């Protein structure tokens, strides 16, 4: 289908509250925002962008494909047509994702070659606050003995004990993007020592970040040896797959806590389980796993020193408001031919 529509068409491809749709439409009179919630996957919880499966009638599907065909801009990927999106949306020049970690999906679906004229922008920064709070919650859970409290409460058992505190403890953060920097700010407010690990380190990084040390990844082992807490928030790239394996885990001080908010594949999961079982790794707070949903037979479910989070550390009921802020800001830049924020590098995958 050839696009003969002169309007600058924006199609919202996942559920968004009406107030936010109105905010987008108000950005400029030259745009037309198309939002058809009855054609979208219904959200399962606030700010759910994947939604429950939906079956459209033939007429509804035709309506949807017509909207795709004339769209210049997509707010989110169309999860009902991921594989054939390049064919159904030939006029799309820009897709604003609702997730930060879209690199692997774009590469897997070959969007970088099938949609060579399309710009992909991520939601980098939107989830930094809830994820940083997840990391803080996890560190406090272990330092203050929350699991012990809950167990004693369930048994109506009263016994005083001593936890510990976070002051002067060392947290090593792999990945010093928006999330890593926000975790650093919070950790420093609790008096912790922070060692950041980056792919490369420049003088600007050393001067502008609050971490006590910034090390390149080739110095990772030096950082691991000092970690009371190890936080993983690096992007998923070929270089980061199984970045933390048996060797790296053994370098951690005995009793160290692992927190993973990156992707499950950055950790050698069997090696992590072995380290937990043997007591070298003191605990793990995991928001991501090698296989999701986590299989019923995974030993991680029943380990008393493991927190299993169903990939929900980044979610917030306020997410759509923040996403709309980002999208509207980027939309103004787009309409004024200015460079967009958070453009995905399809080679680096972040």
C-alpha positions in Angstrom: 0.0 0.0 0.0 1.4 3.4 -1.0 1.1 6.2 1.5 -0.9 9.1 -0.1 -1.7 10.8 3.2 -0.1 14.2 3.8 -0.5 14.3 7.5 2.3 13.5 9.9 0.9 10.4 11.4 1.8 9.0 14.8 0.5 5.6 15.7 0.5 4.6 19.4 1.1 0.8 19.4 0.6 0.0 23.0 -1.8 1.0 25.7 -1.5 4.6 26.9 -3.9 6.6 29.1 -6.0 9.2 27.3 -4.4 12.1 29.2 -1.0 11.2 27.8 -2.4 10.8 24.3 -3.8 14.3 24.6 -0.4 15.6 25.7 1.2 14.1 22.5 -1.4 15.6 20.2 -0.8 19.0 21.9 2.8 19.1 20.8 2.2 20.4 17.3 -0.8 21.1 15.0 1.0 19.4 12.1 0.7 15.9 13.7 -2.2 13.5 13.9 -2.1 11.0 16.7 -3.9 7.7 16.0 -4.9 5.8 19.1 -7.2 2.8 18.9 -7.2 1.1 22.3 -9.7 -1.5 21.2 -7.2 -2.7 18.7 -4.4 -3.0 21.2 -3.4 -5.7 23.6 -5.0 -4.9 27.0 -2.6 -4.1 29.8 -2.3 -6.6 32.6 -1.0 -4.1 35.1 -0.2 -0.3 35.0 2.3 0.7 32.3 2.2 -2.8 30.7 3.4 -2.4 27.1 3.2 -6.0 26.0 -0.3 -6.7 27.2 -2.5 -9.8 27.0 -2.9 -11.6 23.6 -5.6 -10.2 21.4 -7.5 -11.6 18.4 -8.8 -9.0 16.0 -11.6 -9.5 13.6 -10.9 -9.3 9.9 -12.2 -5.7 9.8 -10.2 -4.7 12.9 -7.1 -6.1 11.4 -7.6 -4.2 8.2 -8.1 -1.0 10.2 -4.9 -1.7 12.1 -2.8 -2.4 9.1 -4.1 0.7 7.4 -2.9 2.7 10.4 0.5 1.0 10.2 0.8 1.7 6.5 0.4 5.5 6.9 2.4 5.9 10.1 5.5 8.1 10.1 6.2 7.6 13.8 5.4 4.7 16.1 5.1 5.0 19.9 6.4 1.6 20.8 6.8 -1.5 18.6 3.8 -3.3 17.4 3.9 -6.6 19.4 1.2 -8.1 17.2 3.3 -7.8 14.1 6.9 -7.9 15.2 8.1 -10.2 12.4 6.4 -8.4 9.5 6.5 -4.8 10.8 9.0 -3.7 8.1 6.5 -4.8 5.5 3.4 -3.4 7.1 4.9 -0.1 8.1 7.0 1.0 5.1 6.7 4.7 5.9 7.9 4.6 9.5 10.9 6.9 10.0 11.1 6.8 13.8 10.1 4.2 16.5 10.2 5.3 20.1 10.6 2.2 22.3 9.1 1.8 25.8 12.1 -0.2 26.9 15.8 0.5 27.2 17.0 -2.9 26.2 15.8 -3.2 22.6 19.2 -3.8 20.9 18.9 -7.6 20.8 15.4 -7.6 19.5 16.2 -5.1 16.7 19.2 -7.3 15.7 17.2 -10.6 16.0 14.4 -9.3 13.8 16.8 -7.6 11.4 15.1 -4.3 11.7 18.5 -2.6 11.3 18.7 -4.0 7.7 15.1 -4.3 6.9 14.3 -0.8 8.1 17.5 1.0 7.2 15.9 4.5 7.1 14.2 4.1 10.5 15.6 5.6 13.7 15.1 3.6 16.9 15.1 5.4 20.2 15.2 3.7 23.6 13.5 4.5 26.9 16.9 4.8 28.5 16.7 6.7 31.8 12.9 6.1 32.3 13.5 3.1 34.6 16.6 4.2 36.4 14.7 5.3 39.6 12.6 2.2 40.2 15.6 -0.1 39.3 17.9 1.9 41.7 15.2 1.5 44.4 15.1 -2.2 43.7 18.9 -2.4 44.3 18.6 -0.4 47.5 15.8 -2.5 48.7 17.8 -5.6 48.0 20.9 -4.3 49.8 18.9 -3.3 52.8 17.0 -6.6 52.8 20.3 -8.5 53.3 22.0 -6.0 55.6 19.0 -5.7 57.9 18.0 -9.3 57.8 14.5 -8.9 56.3 14.1 -12.5 55.4 14.9 -13.5 59.0 12.4 -11.1 60.3 9.6 -12.4 58.0 10.4 -16.0 58.9 10.3 -15.3 62.6 7.1 -13.3 62.2 5.4 -16.2 60.4 6.4 -18.5 63.3 5.4 -15.9 66.0 9.0 -16.3 67.2 10.7 -13.5 69.2 14.5 -13.5 69.2 16.7 -10.4 69.0 19.6 -10.5 66.6 22.1 -8.2 65.0 22.0 -7.1 61.4 24.5 -4.8 59.9 24.6 -1.5 58.0 25.7 -0.2 54.6 28.1 2.5 55.7 31.6 1.9 54.3 30.5 -1.2 52.5 31.7 -1.5 48.9 29.3 -1.9 45.9 30.6 -2.7 42.5 28.3 -1.6 39.7 28.9 -3.1 36.2 27.3 -0.7 33.7 27.5 3.0 34.4 24.7 4.3 32.3 21.6 6.1 33.7 20.8 3.2 36.0 24.3 2.7 37.3 24.7 6.4 37.9 21.4 6.6 39.8 22.4 3.6 41.9 25.7 5.3 42.6 23.9 8.5 43.9 21.7 6.5 46.3 24.6 4.3 47.5 26.7 7.3 48.2 23.9 8.9 50.2 24.1 5.8 52.5 27.8 6.2 52.9 28.9 3.3 50.7 32.0 3.0 48.6 31.2 2.7 44.9 33.4 1.2 42.2 31.9 1.6 38.7 32.8 -0.7 35.8 32.6 0.7 32.2 33.5 -0.6 28.8 35.9 2.2 28.4 36.8 5.0 30.8 37.5 8.6 29.8 38.7 11.6 31.8 35.1 12.9 31.6 33.8 9.8 33.3 36.4 10.2 36.1 35.5 13.8 36.7 31.7 13.7 36.2 30.6 10.5 38.1 30.2 10.2 41.8 31.8 6.8 42.1 34.9 6.5 44.2 36.6 4.6 41.3 35.7 4.0 37.7 37.4 1.0 36.1 37.4 -0.3 32.5 36.1 -3.9 32.0 39.6 -5.2 31.6 40.1 -4.3 35.2 36.9 -6.0 36.3 38.7 -8.6 38.5 40.3 -5.8 40.6 36.8 -4.5 41.4 35.2 -7.9 42.1 37.8 -8.6 44.8 36.5 -5.6 46.8 32.7 -6.2 46.4 30.4 -6.6 49.3 27.6 -6.1 46.8 27.8 -6.7 43.0 25.2 -5.0 40.9 24.8 -5.9 37.2 23.1 -3.3 35.0 25.1 -3.6 31.8 23.4 -3.9 28.4 23.1 -7.3 26.8 25.7 -7.5 24.1 27.9 -10.4 22.8 30.7 -9.1 25.1 28.5 -9.2 28.2 27.0 -12.7 27.8 28.2 -14.9 30.7 30.4 -12.0 31.8 30.0 -13.2 35.4 30.9 -16.9 35.5 32.6 -19.2 38.0 35.9 -17.4 37.9 34.4 -14.0 38.6 32.1 -15.4 41.3 35.0 -17.0 43.1 36.8 -13.6 43.1 34.1 -12.1 45.2 34.7 -12.0 49.0 32.8 -14.8 50.7 29.4 -13.7 51.6 29.0 -11.1 48.9 25.6 -10.3 47.5 24.8 -10.4 43.8 22.0 -8.2 42.4 21.1 -8.7 38.7 18.8 -6.1 37.0 20.5 -6.5 33.5 19.6 -9.7 31.7 19.8 -13.3 32.9 22.3 -14.2 30.2 25.0 -12.0 31.6 25.4 -14.5 34.4 26.4 -18.1 34.2 23.3 -19.3 36.1 24.4 -22.8 37.0 27.7 -21.4 38.3 25.7 -18.8 40.4 23.5 -21.5 41.8 26.5 -23.6 42.7 28.1 -20.6 44.5 24.9 -20.0 46.4 24.6 -23.6 47.4 28.2 -23.7 48.6 27.8 -20.5 50.6 30.5 -18.5 48.8 27.9 -16.2 47.4 25.9 -14.9 50.4 22.7 -14.2 48.5 21.3 -13.0 45.2 18.5 -10.6 44.4 17.4 -11.5 40.8 15.0 -9.6 38.6 16.1 -11.4 35.4 16.8 -15.0 34.5 18.3 -17.2 31.8 14.8 -18.5 31.1 11.7 -16.4 31.7 9.3 -17.2 33.3 11.6 -18.9 35.7 10.9 -22.7 35.3 9.1 -24.4 38.2 12.0 -26.8 38.7 14.6 -24.1 39.2 16.3 -24.4 42.6 16.3 -20.6 42.8 12.7 -20.6 43.8 13.4 -22.4 47.1 16.7 -20.9 48.2 16.3 -18.9 51.4 19.1 -16.5 50.4 17.6 -15.7 47.0 15.0 -13.0 46.1 13.1 -13.9 42.9 11.5 -10.9 41.2 9.4 -11.6 38.0 11.3 -9.1 35.8 9.3 -6.3 37.6 12.1 -4.3 39.1 11.8 -1.6 36.5 8.0 -1.2 36.5 6.3 1.7 38.0 2.7 2.9 37.9 4.1 6.3 36.9 6.0 5.0 33.9 3.7 6.1 31.2 3.8 9.7 32.4 7.6 9.6 32.2 7.6 7.9 28.8 5.2 10.5 27.5 7.6 13.2 28.7 10.4 11.6 26.8 8.4 11.1 23.7 7.1 14.6 23.6 10.5 16.0 24.1 11.9 13.8 21.3 8.9 14.6 19.1 9.7 18.4 19.3 13.2 17.6 18.3 12.1 15.4 15.5 9.7 18.1 14.1 12.5 20.7 14.3 15.1 18.4 12.6 17.2 18.1 15.7 19.1 14.9 16.8 16.9 12.6 18.9 17.7 11.5 22.4 18.5 7.8 23.2 19.2 6.8 19.6 20.0 3.0 19.4 23.4 2.2 18.1 22.6 -1.0 16.1 26.2 -2.1 16.2 26.8 -1.6 19.9 23.2 -2.7 20.6 22.5 0.1 23.2 
